[in-house]
Amino acid sequence: MNFTTNINGTSDGYCLIKSLDKKLNVKGVPYLDMVLCDKTGEINAKIWDYKKEIHGEYCVGDLVKIRGNISQYNGADQLRIDKIRHVTEGDGVNMSDFVPSAEYSGEMMLAQIYKIIDSMADEEIKKLTYSLIKESEEKMLFWPAAFKLHHAMRGGLLYHTLSIIKLAKSVCEIYPSVDRDLLFCGIILHDICKIDEFELSSAGMVTKYSVKGELLGHLVMGAMKVSQKARELGISEEKATLVEHMIISHHGDPEFGAAVRPMFLEAEILSRLDTLDAVIFEIEEASGSVASGEFSPRQWALDNRKLYNHGRKELSTKAKLD
């Protein structure tokens, strides 16, 4: 944890509340038992003799500034909080310092996606794609792509989408028969209803699925949204149906949530690239969590495999820097 140690031995810092429980001590006096975190780690923290009117009210996902004393308890650091308050705009704190976040800003990634849309030659597909992204852009700037698996981070939805776009550009160069506009439309819109599927904390991380997310899922909701918008804009039914099919089939197999399997080339490419990007992300996360020469714990999302960190990423990174 990035705390500043003061001359008197107390520690100051900004933290995200990862968990919070209100409890009673043996005398029946309330206290708060919390886990605080930033990108460098986490620490258990307590507010003893908690009084709402003095300390304030807090929830999981709140950003706070604290002052307290760190001591050892059962072999681990524990923070006794003396002062706590909510972070304000004047603090100049960036949420990405406290939660897993995409390496690029949402604004930069969205600009890249708009650039792809602007390059589309088919005016109907261009209008459909632009309209749906424009009405969702405020949430897309920070929305995660998943609850727990690939790109489950702040800005993960745009990051995942942009990664597939980059892969698709090479595919289009190798196979000129691919309908570029249709493929990029499907990529940009394939997860558009993730913004309706999840409920988020104030920190921008998924807390649970929405009711619609549980009952319908983002594939069905995405196809419904495309159908409605196409009617509003007067887009031809044939083109709308192609895009709808790409959305409801992009999970590839009904076993993994697809309503149908991909039935034309661009739908198949989207499905394969979507899976490829997700798997690359998950393997990098798993192998990167252990030291070079070690195996990760088994990953249930990757056929219960252990992943090996061969250490060559560090070598290749150093070679690029040199």
N, C-alpha and C positions, 0 to 999 in steps of 0.2 A: 504494500500500500504506500502511496506517495504522501506521507505526512511530513510536515515541517515541525522540527523539535525546537521549542522555545528555551530560553535561558533557564526558566524555572522548572524545566523538565516536562512540561505539558506538550501535547501534540495538537497541531491544527491541520485540517485538511478538508477537501471536498470528497464526498462519497455518494454512491447510489445505494439506496436501501434494497437489498436483495431479498431479505425475509424479515418479518416482524411479528412478534407475538407479545401480547399483553398478559403478564402473569402476576401472581401474588407470592410474596415471600412468606416465610414461616410465621410472620406476625400479621399476615393479611394485608400488607402494604403493597400497592401495585408497582410494578416495574416493567420496562420494555426490554425484551430480549431480541436483539437484531443481528443480522449479518450484513456488514457494509462491504462494498467492493468498488474497485476501479479496474482498469485494464491490466494492472500489475498484480492483482490478487484480491484477497478478501480477509476480513477479520470479524470475530465475534465481538459484539458490543452490548453494553448494558446502560440503561438509564435507571438508576436506583431512585426510589421515592418519587416515582413519576407523577407529575401533576399537569394535567392538560392545560390549565390556565397559565402555567409557568413555562412549560417546555414546548407547548403546541401539539398539533395533531399531525400524524405522519402515516403514509401508506407505502406498501411495496412499490418500487419504481420511482419514488421521490428522490430528487437530488438535494442533498443537505450539506451544510458546512458544520463541522463539529470541532470542539475542543475537549480534550480529556487526557487521561493518563493510561499508558499501556503497561500492562504487567503480564506475568506468566500465570497461566492456570491450566493444570493438567498437561503441562508440556507445550502449550500453545499460547500465542499472544491473545490477550483480551483487552478491550478498550473500555474503560469506565468513562462515560460521557458526562462532562460538567455543563457544557453549553451546546446547544443545537439550534439551528434555524434552517428554513428553506432557502435554497439558492435563488438569487434574484438576477435580473438581466444585467445589473451593474457589476456582478461578479465576473462576467465575461467567461463563463464556464461553457465548454463545448461538450454536448452529450456524447459525442463519439469517443471521448476520453474515458468513458465509464461503461459503455456497453460495446459488444462486438459490432463493428461497423465496416461497411464497404470501404475499400481503399480510395475510392473516388467520391467526390461530393455528388449528392443527388442532382444538383443543378447541372453539373458537367455531364453526367450520364444522360439526363433527359435531353440536353442539347444535342448529344450525339444521336439519340433516337429520332428527334425531330429532323435532323439532317438526313437520315435515311428516308423518312417519310417524304421530305421535300424532293428527293431524287426519284420518287416513283413516277412512272410514265402513265399508268392507268389512273385516270382522274377519279373514277368511282372508288377504287380500292384506296387511293390516297385520301380521299375525303372521309371515308369510313374510318380508316386508321387514325387520322388526325383528330377527328371529332371525339372518338372514344378516349384517346390519350389526353386530350385537352381537358375534358370534364373530370378526369381522375388525377390530374398531375399533382395537385396539392398533396394528396396522400402518397402518391408514387415516389415522391422525393425521399421518403424515409421508410417506406413499408418493407418489412422483411418478406422473404420468399417462402418461408416455412416455419413450422412450430418448433421442431427440434432437429431436423435433418439439414439438407443442403441449403446454404445461404440463409440460415436462420439468424439473421443479423440486421441491424439498422441499415436500410438502403439495399438490402439483399435482393429485392424484387427487380430493381433496375439493373443491378450488377449481373444477376443471372441472365436477364433478357439481353443485355449488351454483350455478354460472353457468347451467347448463342448466335447473335448477329455476326460477331467476328468470325466464328466458325463457318457460318453460312456464306460469308463473302468468298472464302476459299472454295467452298463447294460449287458456287456459281461460276467461278473462274475455270474450274476443272470440267464442269458439266454445263455447257452453254444452253442445253435444252431445258434447264430448270427455269420455271417462271419466277423470276426474281421478285417481282412485286407481290405476287401471291405468297411466296415463301416468307418474305420479310413482314408482310401483314400478319400472317399466322404466328410468327415468332413474337412480334410486338404485342399481340393481343392474347396469346395463348394462356397467360396467367393473369389477365386483367381483373378477374373477379377474386383474386387473392385478397384484394382490398375489402371485399364483402364477406370473405370466408372466415377471417380472423378478427378477434378483439384484442386490442393492444393496451399495454400499460402506458403511463405517461412517459416512460423512457423509450417507447417505440418498440417494445418486444412483445411477442405474442403471449397472451395469458390463457386464451382458450379459443375454441371454435365458436363462431356465432351460431344462432339457431338455424339460419339459412345455410351456413357452412356445413353443419351437421346433416341437415335434411336434403340438401341439393348438391353441395360441393362446387368448387370453382369451375369445373369443366361444363356442367350443365348451366350454371348461372352465366358463364361467359358466352355460351352459344345463345342463350336467351337475350343477353344484352346486345350482341351483334345483330340478332334478328330484329329486335325493336329499333335499334338505331338505323339499320338499313331501310326499314319502312319509313322512318322519319325523313331520311335524306333522299329517298327515291332511288336507292341503289338496286340494281337488278337482282332478282331473286336467285338467279344462277350463281352470281358471284358471292352473294351472302351465304348461300348454302355451302359453297366450297370452304369459306372461312369458318363457318360453324362446324363443319366436319373436321377441320384441322384442330379445332379446340377440343371437341369431344373425343378425339382419337389420339391426342398427343401422349397419353400414358401408355400407348402401344398395345396393351393387352387388357381385356376385361378383368383379369386377376389383379391388376394394378390400378383399377378405377376407370379405364377407358370404356366409353359406351359402345364403341365399335373399334375395330382395328383400322389403321390407315389404309385408304383405298385408292390413293393416287400419289404420285411421286413427291410432291411438295409436303404432303401430310406425313409421309414416311420419313423424309429428311428431318422435318421438325421433331418428330418423335425420337428419332435416333440421336439428334444433337442435344435435345433436352435431357435425355438419359446420360449421354456422354458428359455433359457439363456437370450434372449432379454427381456422377460417380467420381469424376476427377476431383471435385471439391471435397467429397467425403473421404477419399483416399488421402489427399493432402492433409486434411484435418487430423485424420487418425494417425498417420505415420509421423506427422509433425509434432504430435503430442508426446513422443518418446525420443530418447537419445539415439544418436547414430549407432547402428548395429543391434538395435533392439526391436522387438515386435510389439505392436499395440495390443490392447485387449481385443477380444473378438467383437466384430462389428455386425450386429444383427441386420442392419440395413444393407450390408454387403455380403449376403449369404453366410453370415456368421464367420467370416474370415478374419484372421489376424493379419495386420499389415506391417510390412518390414520397412524400416527406415534405413536405406542403404547409404545415406550420408552424402550422396553425390549432388544434392541440391545446393549444399554449401559450396562445393567445388565449382559447380557451374556458375553460381552467383559471383564467386570470387574471380573466375575467368572473365566474366562480362565486365566487372569493375576494373580489372587490370587492362 
